[in-house]
Amino acid sequence: MQFTKAHATGNDFVLLADPAGQMDLDAGFIAASCDRHLGVGADGLIRAVPSHWMAKGRRLLAEHELVSTDEAPVWFMDYYNGDGSVAEMCGNGVRAFVHFLAAEGLAELAEGEELPIMTRAGLRAVRRVPEGYAVGMGVWSFIDPQMAAEQASDSLVKASSQHEPRPALSISMGNPHTVVALPDEASLEQLNLTEAPTVEPLPPHGTNVEFVVPGSPLVQHGVGQVRMRVHERGSGETLSCGTGACAAAAATRVWVADDAVDTWKVAVPGGEVTVSFAAREDGAEEVTLAGPATIVFTGELVP
């Protein structure tokens, strides 16, 4: 089984091409492949499969009136966390996925062009840009709209290194995130994220937890700036999280009541990504995530 190892701002993945939709991947094999001591080592595994071989993919094709064939596939990003659990979406993973498709000759994408990618969170359009790839991430929303509207907080979060829980805001990017604001860089650096933070109440399907610190200044030349560390469900602390960066920027805009700032630079341990917001007529906001993707090496997995 041929594989490729790739990363996007340090969020790393094992990628497999399955153009005939024949791979049978179980959670044990995925977890073993992602194990950093006994396997390849990765935050997650992504299978590239034509959408017409996936039940969810076929529904999305019909919904968006797209046609996928073996000769001209619309690719589905079949994504799993490092522990083998199924995940809805990964913003960094989409960039690594499209970079992999292009490197393998499975898709062509010139600068400025877009490629439709199906995910469990829906259709995502990926555009080639000078800094790498820009992904249309869809609309962000509150997981608990009533609580968020009342107090811009819906839960309490505590990392094992913290003495007291801190208020947090839960954001959906097609997958769940809970964002916690910290007062300074030292607080961010001192976090112990080797264990999953406790979240009360916990969203129904679990959550990724982002700890953020505002830049100094918060806004420079019309662009917002934040730093972030993240604990991803099913993976632990990772060097980056694309959907988490979007959630962190969205939560910060809510807290500072400054939705006039539409572009945000989010610094993560693995680099930097750009998050942009665009208002729709119905008042919702579309989110775009842009950043690089890099192939590290290729090899062969033995099931």
Secondary structure by P-SEA (a helix, b strand, c coil): cbbbbbbcccbbbbbbbcccccccccaaaaaaaacccccccccbbbbbbcccccaaaaaaaaaaccccccccccccccccccccccccccaaaaaaaaaaaaaaccccccccbbbbbbccccbbbbbbccccccccccbbbbccaaaaaacccccccccccccbbbbbbbbbccbbbbbbbbccaaaaaaccccbbbbbccccccbbbbbbbbbccccccccbbbbbbcccccccccccccaaaaaaaaaaaaaaaccccccbbbbbcccbbbbbbbbbccccbbbbbbbbbbbbcbbbbbcc
